[in-house]
Amino acid sequence: MKFGIHSGLWMTRWTDEIDPIMSVVADLGFDGVEISLLGITLERAASLSAAARERGLEITCSTGLGAHEDPTSTDPDMRKAAQAAMENAVRITAALGARQLAGVIAAPWGVFDPDDKTGRAERSAALLGSLDPLLAQEGVVLGVEVINRFETDLINSAQEGIAYADAVGSSRIGLLLDTFHLNIEDKDPPAAIRATGNRLAHFHVSDNDRGTPGNGHFDFAATAGALRDIGYNGWITAEMFVVPGHPTSADLNIWRALEPDPTEAARQALGFMKATFQ
């Protein structure tokens, strides 16, 4: 396993400088840092890649689509915008020297239309499937995040994610499962992981409140067992958001301090992750 942490833990805005965060992440002993591509351009990629290498870190990437970049839409212009956004994200990921890109990419975050769920899923799967040649060219694997009902209506459970990944039909496009969302939507998270099997492209951990793993009630021991059962040996990345009062906090509905200090939360998370998943 490789152990990473999302830089968003320390960010007040998605456009914050990431170099100082990389230093903290490296000092704590993580293998890698996950970078949100919001605010990242191709022009910034080379310097960020060099900064990570200097600190002995690998990079993974996450991204999301805006409401005007909707792969589920019947509007061809919105689908075209989604295609362009995803192609750009894949190229930036490769320019960063990363091989993993994941996030809220089946549909824009916060866009709901349950009456057309089947059609939206079909249009989205077709669009993402068309990225396969570019993913192969750039050496990038894509993980579609399965998220809870309050953030999307399209793919909430692992079973819905499995059906979506199968419809996409690309060996380079799988699923990102996240313990925060699994805790809300899947009655049996270990069973959901086992059912996902080799479709699992990336894995995020936080506890039930989106704080430090191991500080809440989520069953990580059973989760680790399920990951071993499917032979998963990829990234385990802590995606925690614990500090209120920032624009990033409002985006994620963090209204109170879940942990007193983000760096200490990261330190505790890494110790727990290594003890649980190795």
N, C-alpha and C positions, 0 to 999 in steps of 0.2 A: 504494500500500500504506500501511497504518497499522501502526505498531509499538508493541506493548504488552508488559507484563510482569506475571506473576502475583504478587500481593502475598504469596503463601505463601512466596516465597523468603526473606522476612525474619521470618516469623511463627513463634513458638514454640508458640502455641496458636491454633486457628481463631477464637477469640473475642478475640484481641489487637486493640488499637486500630489503625485503619488510617490515620488522619490523618497520623501521622509518616511512615508508609511512602509516602504520596502525595507528601510533600515531597521525599523522596529520589528517587522516580520522576520527578517534574517536573524536578528539578535535573539529572538525568542526560540529559534530553532526549527521553524517551519520549512518544508521542502519547496513550497511555492506560494504565490500570491495570486488571488483571482481579481481581475480588473474589470470593472464595468466599462463597456465601450461608449457609454454616454459621455460625450465630451472629448472622446479620443479620435484623433484624425490620423491618416496615414503619415502625415508629416511628423507627428509626435512619436510614432511607433518605434523608429530606429533608436531614439535616445532612451526610451523606456525599456526596450529590449536590452540595451547595453547596461543600463542601471541594474536590471535584474541579474544579468550575468555577473556583474562585478560583485554582487552580494551572494552569489551562489544560489539564486532562486530561479525556479521555473515559473512560467506564467500560464494561467488558464484565464479564459474570458467569459463574460456573461453580457447579455444585451437584452433589449426589449424593443417592441415596436410601438410607435405612436398611433393615435387614433386614425390618422390620415394614411397610415401604412398598414393596410388591413388585408392580409392574404385571404380572409374569409369573405370579403365583400363581393357583391355582384357588380360593383363599379370597376371596370377594367383599369381605370386610372389609379384607383387605390391599390389594386393588386400589383400594378406596375411599380408603384412607389414602394410597396413591401418587398418586391423582388430586388429593386435597386438597393434598398436598405440592407437586405440580407447579404447580397453580393458584396457590398462594401464592408460589412461586418466580417465576412469570411476573409477578405483580403487584408483587413487590419489585423485580424487574429494571426494570420500567417506572417505578416510583417513584424509582429511582436515576438515571433519565434515560438508562438503557442500552437498547440495541436488540438486543444479542446475549446469549443464554443458552445455555450448553452444559455437557456433563458426562456423568457416569455415570448415565444416566437410563433406559436400556432395561431394566436390571435392577439390583438393589442390588449394590454392590461386594462381592465375596467370597462371593456366593451361587451355588452350583453344583447343577445337576440335568441332566446331559447326556442322560439317558434321555427327558426330556420337552422337548428343545430346540425342536422344531417348534411344539408347543402353546404353550410359553412365549413364543416369538417372536410368534406370532399374537395372543396376549392382550395382550402389551406394545404391539405396533403399533396395535392397535385403541384402546387407552387413550390413547396419545400422539396418535393421529389426532383424537381427540375434543377435543383442546386447540386445534384450528385456529381456531374462532371467537374464543376468548379471545386467542390470539396476534395475530389480525388487529385485535381491539379495542384491544389494548395496544401494537401496533406492534413486536412482539418476534419475532425469528427464533430458532429452537431448533436446536441442533446436538447430535446423539447421538454420544457419543464411542466410537470404535472402540478397544478396549483389549486388552491381551495376555492370554494364556491363564491366567496366574497370578492375574488379578484378576477374570475372568469366563469363563464358557464359552459365552456367548450370541452375542456379536459380537466376533470377534477380528480378522478380515481385512477389508480394504476391500470385497471382494466380498460378504461377509456383511452389511456395513453397507449396501451398495447395495441388496441384496435387502430389507433391513429398511426402508430409507427408501422404497423403491417400495411396500412393503406399507402403510406409514403413509399415503401418498398425499396429503401436504400440501405445498404449495409453500413453506410457512413452516417446515418441519421437514426439515433436512438432516443432514449429518454433520460431526463434528469429527474431523479426522485429526491425529495427533501423531507426530512423527518418532521419538520414543522407542519407541512401540508399533509403528509401521511397521517399524522396524529389527528387531524381534523376529519379527513375524508375516508380513510381506509379502516374498516373494522378490525383487520388483522394485518398490520404493516409487514411482519415477516412473510406472511403468505403472499402479499402483494409483491414483495421483492423477488420471491421465488418464481412467481408467475411471470415477472418481467424478464428474468433470465438474462440471456446475452443481449437483450435490447437495452440494458442499462449502460448508459454512456458516461454518466457522472453522478456523484452523490453528495448532497449537502446535509450537514448536521447542525441543528440547534435544538434546544429543548422545547417543551410544549409551549412556552411563552416567547419563543424566539431568542431566548437568552442562552447562557453557557450550557452546553451539553453536560449532563450529569447533575445539574442543579434543579431538575424538575422531576416529572413523573414518567417521561417517555422511557420505554424499555429498550435500552441500547444493547444490552447483552443478547437479547433475542434477535435484534436487528443485525448485529455482527455475525451471529450464527447463520442467518439467512444469506448474508453476503458471501460467507465462506461456502455455503451450500451451492451457490451458483458460480463459484470460482471467480468472483469479482476481485480484481487486484489493481483497480485504478485509483483515482483521486477520492479521498475523503476530505471535503472542504467545509470548514466551519463558516456558515453564513449567518452571522448574528447581527442584530441591530438592537442596541441596548440604551442609547443615549437620546433623551427627548430634546426638543427645542431647536432642532436644525431643520432646514428644508428637506434633507434626506429622511429625517425622522418622520416628518409629516407625510411624506410619500408612502411610508410603510406603517403609518398609524401607531407610532411609538410615542405614547403620551406621558409616560412615566419612566423613571430610571429603572431598567430591569437589572442592571448591575452597576455598582458604584464607579467602576473604572474600566474602560474598554481594554487597555493593555493587560491588566490583571485578568480580565475575563478571557482574553486570548491565551494567556499563559496557562490558566486552568483548563481551557478547552484542549490545548495541545496535549497536556499531561493525560487528560481523560481519554482522548482519542487514541493515543499510543497504547494506553493500558487496555482499551476495549477492542480495538480493531486489528492490532498486530498479531 
